[in-house]
Amino acid sequence: MHQNRDMGITTIRSRGVHCSGMGLGVILLDEVYPGFPGDVRNPSAFAYPIQYEVAHGLDIKKLLYDDDKSPHLETILTAARRLQKMGCRAIFAECGYFARFQKLLAARLEVPVFTSSLLQVPWAQSLIASDRLVGILMSAKDALEPAHLEAVGIRKDGNHVIGDAMGAGQCPEFDKLWTAGLRPEIPQADYQRAEAAFLAAATAFYGQHPRMGAMVLECTGFQPFARALQRKIDLPVFSWGTLMDFAFSITVHRDYYGHV
């Protein structure tokens, strides 16, 4: 619900950035594909401003599978600094595998950095009993390295298990959007088929671990189906959407309008 303007704003002054009233800045991979509402690259479902900047030359394959990923830091940092200069209150990235760069970006920017949904894993671990598990559902488990987990504070010996939503062709509709060599010339996907395949993979992962107490979705394309998954497994579900909502709430704290 839209309220009257913040009456505490009586004057305005420059913060040294180009725009006022900005929200979250999102670094996009240099790829062309659509996103369902709820996907990070589709801003229409979010209740706050989102600004985008492309990490030119960095695609999914390079981010996930290049043997030496260090050259990508400067490309990512350039995009992040443009978003920061625009006035964004926090910096995001559109793929969970940006986690590798979390500490490096946070050390170089002046605004909070949220490179990966995996940042929520330690929090999820602290919210459930120590003998229960946090399920981490990856888009491509084979690309996950210890460096990704370490950079966002996930201990190797922690109470978590890792699943793979897209391995062995489990989610072909996602491949039609994101997987080079499998997606068509015009990337496209069917919502119902994508949801059904994702739910099958996610619930199978949950079924393999009856002591699971929460699930964290790594991929930015998973959260359009997060609520449907929660109806199936009845657990706390963490996604990019929950991380973005949290980030905006702490960088642009809301006012409270009510009565007594």
VOGU-3710 file (C-alpha; in Angstrom, 3 decimals, decimal comma):
1> mhqnrdmgit> 0,000/0,000/0,000  1,391/3,370/-0,993  1,597/5,888/1,818  2,160/9,617/1,933  5,770/10,730/1,546  8,132/10,347/4,487  7,458/13,560/6,424  10,928/13,260/7,933  12,355/14,307/4,560  12,491/18,081/4,758
11> tirsrgvhcs> 15,574/18,674/2,601  17,516/16,626/0,097  21,248/16,524/-0,504  23,536/14,603/-2,798  24,897/11,245/-1,680  27,501/11,469/-4,439  25,496/9,217/-6,745  23,513/9,766/-9,916  19,984/8,995/-8,686  17,784/9,234/-5,610
21> gmglgvilld> 15,354/6,692/-4,233  17,177/3,698/-5,657  16,773/0,151/-4,401  18,797/-2,925/-5,329  21,395/-3,229/-8,071  21,685/-6,572/-9,879  24,685/-7,737/-11,904  23,467/-9,765/-14,874  25,389/-12,380/-16,791  25,969/-11,517/-20,434
31> evypgfpgdv> 23,209/-13,843/-21,623  19,885/-13,304/-23,398  16,974/-15,310/-21,949  13,656/-14,470/-20,258  12,744/-14,957/-16,599  9,418/-15,908/-15,071  7,990/-13,437/-12,504  10,070/-13,978/-9,387  13,268/-14,575/-11,358  15,872/-11,962/-10,454
41> rnpsafaypi> 16,087/-10,719/-14,028  12,345/-10,015/-14,085  11,736/-6,959/-11,858  7,959/-6,896/-12,276  7,267/-9,102/-9,231  9,278/-7,055/-6,721  7,935/-4,155/-4,682  11,091/-2,012/-4,803  13,280/-0,455/-7,486  15,786/-2,716/-9,231
51> qyevahgldi> 18,600/-1,475/-11,466  20,544/-3,801/-13,756  24,086/-3,815/-15,120  25,568/-6,488/-17,390  28,925/-8,099/-16,612  30,033/-7,840/-20,230  31,662/-10,966/-21,609  30,804/-13,148/-18,603  28,354/-15,930/-19,387  27,039/-18,906/-17,427
61> kkllydddks> 29,609/-21,363/-18,751  32,541/-19,133/-17,846  31,224/-18,380/-14,355  30,602/-22,026/-13,554  33,295/-23,937/-15,413  36,348/-21,795/-16,205  39,359/-23,337/-14,473  40,680/-19,907/-13,518  37,865/-17,579/-12,522  40,040/-14,797/-11,126
71> phletiltaa> 40,062/-12,794/-14,395  36,295/-12,337/-14,043  36,657/-10,290/-10,858  37,422/-7,038/-12,661  34,462/-7,492/-15,011  32,127/-8,085/-12,078  33,614/-5,247/-10,066  33,152/-2,813/-12,955  29,439/-3,653/-13,155  29,068/-3,431/-9,376
81> rrlqkmgcra> 30,699/0,003/-9,232  28,374/1,303/-11,940  25,388/0,186/-9,895  26,858/1,729/-6,770  27,467/5,025/-8,589  23,887/4,951/-9,854  22,774/5,020/-6,218  21,782/1,406/-5,537  21,616/0,653/-1,812  22,885/-2,924/-2,145
91> ifaecgyfar> 24,496/-5,010/-4,875  23,202/-8,400/-6,007  24,228/-10,853/-8,701  21,934/-13,097/-10,677  23,590/-16,472/-10,118  24,413/-18,320/-6,916  27,875/-19,137/-8,240  28,898/-15,505/-7,854  29,392/-16,618/-4,224  33,087/-17,101/-4,978
101> fqkllaarle> 33,444/-13,312/-5,252  31,485/-12,351/-2,108  34,402/-11,323/0,111  36,343/-9,737/-2,738  33,437/-7,503/-3,755  32,408/-6,644/-0,201  35,953/-5,446/0,487  35,928/-3,125/-2,523  32,454/-1,581/-2,449  30,811/0,933/-0,144
111> vpvftssllq> 27,375/-0,684/-0,051  26,324/-4,162/1,159  26,970/-7,032/-1,244  24,741/-10,094/-1,694  26,340/-12,259/-4,368  24,522/-15,507/-3,650  21,425/-16,994/-2,081  23,882/-19,301/-0,309  24,572/-16,448/2,111  21,396/-17,599/3,866
121> vpwaqslias> 22,700/-21,099/4,637  24,504/-20,200/7,919  21,408/-18,303/9,017  19,160/-21,257/8,182  21,523/-23,549/10,107  21,207/-21,362/13,179  17,402/-21,456/13,067  16,952/-25,215/13,268  18,124/-27,910/15,671  21,753/-28,944/15,227
131> drlvgilmsa> 20,727/-32,516/14,419  18,577/-31,367/11,526  19,842/-30,540/8,047  19,723/-27,549/5,740  19,166/-28,730/2,199  21,034/-26,692/-0,422  19,461/-27,195/-3,836  21,909/-26,276/-6,600  21,251/-25,797/-10,277  24,507/-27,540/-11,235
141> kdalepahle> 26,083/-29,415/-8,353  29,086/-30,435/-10,456  30,210/-26,799/-10,624  30,154/-26,262/-6,845  33,596/-25,882/-5,290  34,742/-25,495/-1,674  35,657/-21,881/-2,498  31,995/-21,041/-3,132  30,930/-22,343/0,266  33,853/-20,851/2,165
151> avgirkdgnh> 33,305/-17,374/0,714  29,771/-17,198/2,142  30,597/-18,728/5,514  29,392/-22,308/5,024  31,525/-24,813/6,935  32,327/-28,109/5,239  31,436/-29,954/8,439  28,180/-28,057/8,952  24,711/-29,601/9,128  23,875/-29,329/5,443
161> vigdamgagq> 23,346/-31,566/2,435  23,642/-30,601/-1,220  21,228/-31,553/-3,983  21,214/-31,097/-7,748  18,048/-29,911/-9,480  19,258/-30,000/-13,075  21,603/-33,001/-13,119  20,835/-35,805/-15,577  18,426/-33,580/-17,497  15,871/-33,430/-14,669
171> cpefdklwta> 14,621/-29,942/-15,611  14,671/-29,661/-19,411  12,677/-26,419/-19,404  15,528/-24,768/-17,490  18,029/-26,129/-20,015  15,990/-24,397/-22,727  16,746/-21,093/-20,991  20,226/-21,421/-19,521  22,226/-24,272/-21,049  24,338/-23,472/-24,096
181> glrpeipqad> 23,958/-26,173/-26,699  20,540/-27,205/-25,423  18,550/-23,984/-25,550  16,937/-22,953/-28,831  17,908/-19,889/-30,837  15,111/-18,034/-29,067  15,265/-19,228/-25,432  11,820/-20,104/-24,108  10,201/-22,302/-21,475  6,772/-23,498/-20,392
191> yqraeaafla> 5,834/-22,506/-16,836  3,786/-25,570/-15,940  6,362/-28,032/-17,255  9,167/-26,108/-15,534  7,279/-26,096/-12,234  6,421/-29,794/-12,412  10,012/-30,827/-13,160  11,456/-28,554/-10,492  9,012/-29,798/-7,862  9,812/-33,399/-8,741
201> aatafygqhp> 13,556/-32,789/-8,325  13,193/-30,703/-5,155  10,763/-33,049/-3,409  12,931/-36,047/-4,312  15,878/-34,280/-2,682  13,771/-33,619/0,397  12,608/-37,228/0,460  16,207/-38,465/0,558  16,846/-36,543/3,787  13,978/-36,947/6,288
211> rmgamvlect> 15,873/-34,852/8,871  15,845/-31,796/6,639  14,662/-28,740/8,545  14,972/-26,020/5,873  15,847/-25,681/2,207  17,918/-23,004/0,469  17,448/-22,547/-3,285  20,680/-21,486/-4,972  19,445/-20,527/-8,430  17,786/-17,219/-9,278
221> gfqpfaralq> 15,347/-19,071/-11,522  14,022/-21,330/-8,760  12,062/-18,863/-6,644  9,091/-18,544/-9,035  8,294/-22,058/-7,761  9,376/-21,625/-4,133  5,882/-21,226/-2,726  4,660/-24,307/-4,588  7,627/-26,225/-3,153  6,836/-25,004/0,347
231> rkidlpvfsw> 3,282/-26,315/0,014  4,789/-29,720/-0,779  7,435/-29,990/1,949  6,079/-27,611/4,633  9,527/-26,280/5,600  11,167/-22,844/5,691  12,344/-22,144/2,128  15,078/-19,589/1,490  15,502/-18,181/-2,009  16,848/-15,164/-3,834
241> gtlmdfafsi> 13,473/-13,563/-3,210  13,808/-13,856/0,568  17,368/-12,508/0,373  16,351/-9,539/-1,770  13,432/-8,679/0,496  15,757/-8,819/3,496  18,425/-6,701/1,805  15,957/-3,988/0,894  14,439/-4,007/4,381  17,800/-3,325/6,038
251> tvhrdyyghv> 19,115/-0,790/3,527  15,832/1,119/3,125  14,071/0,533/6,421  10,353/1,055/6,179  8,296/3,436/8,283  5,380/2,138/10,317  1,900/3,498/9,871  -0,741/2,327/12,296  -2,880/3,228/15,261  -3,127/2,542/18,990
//
